[in-house]
Amino acid sequence: MIELLNTPTFWLAVAQIIAIDILLGGDNAVVIALACRKLPEAQRNRAIIGGALGAIVLRIVMIFFALQLLALPWLKLIGAVLLLWIAIKMLVPEEESAHDNLTASPRLWGAIKTIIVADAVMSLDNVVAVAGASNGNLELVIFGIVISIPIIIWGSKLVLHFMDRFPVVITLGAALLGWIAGNMAASDVSLPSLPAWSHYAAGLAGAALVLMAGMLVKSRQQTGGDAPAESERGEQS
């Protein structure tokens, strides 16, 4: 581990994992707020800390199994396709009612359980992305998650503020996921040995694909949203 700390590749991967956790972890702040809203003020911090610790442990376990699966033939290609879809989805606005079905508990352990379960259900995208960025190194995964989870919990409002104010942050994050997806696909064990430059080419292709597909989906959504409004104006006239 000490040797890894001295390599720039290690710190680049850690930076990618932290960026992924922050970009894909915005919903975690919403989940924590909704799960704790019925607790007395004195118990909220304990619920946040307990739920966050449980979510960290469960996410590391999920990533461990994801790393084992990604060592099998073809599964990195499948994971890359899933990650491309996740990245494109990042560029498309979500419905505001996405968390309406999340129930809050008036008890401490109930709130902690809600945070852990909801995080596990919502963390599939995070698990796939982090597994792809870590290059199979679980120590690196743990190091990155331990650093990023406190940022998500206590700095989530600031992060979300910047993401709302500067949409380019989300665009760059989606491009990063596309880059990781391309690298993941190029390193699948079912493929023949490829030159080093091909991984960079695959990463660039993945990032470009995400940006183009995201713009196409958004333009189609805007076109579809404008059509009903125009028909309503025609009926009123």
Secondary structure, DSSP 8 states (H G I E B T S, - for coil): -HHHHT-HHHHHHHHHHHHHHHHH-HHHHHHHHHHHTTS-HHHHHHHHHHHHHHHHHHHHHHHHHHHHHHTSTTHHHHHHHHHHHHHHHHTS---GGGGTT----SSHHHHHHHHHHHHHHHTHHHHHHHHHHHTT-HHHHHHHHHHHHHHHHHHHHHHHHHHHH-THHHHHHHHHHHHHHHHHHHT-TTS----HHHHHHHHHHHHHHHHHHHHHHHHHHHHHHHHHHHHHHHHH-
